[in-house]
């Protein structure tokens, strides 16, 4: 089997992020879709999976700082 590219898209539960996830999945990317909200992210992933997309949800908040 041919190697597949992987994409991680933040803020992918709506708008531009969701559209990018949709387009990359149509090009046979494995898409990791991330959001701050688990519920919104899981719903977005399920909506793309209905069309056969290899989309996986991961909860991620890139705004959290490692500083104390």
C-alpha positions, 0 to 999 in steps of 0.5 A: 500500500502506498504511504499516505500523508498525515495532516493535523488541523487545529480549530477544525470543527467549523469554517476554514479548518473544517473545509481544509479537513474535508479537502485533504481527506478527499485527497486521501490524507489521514486527517487529525482534526483538533478542537478545544471542545470535545463535543464539537470535534467529535461531531465534525469528525463524524460528519466527515467520516460519513463520506468515507474520510479517514478523519480522527478527532484529537482534543487540543488547546494550543492556547494553553501556556506551559509557563506557570 
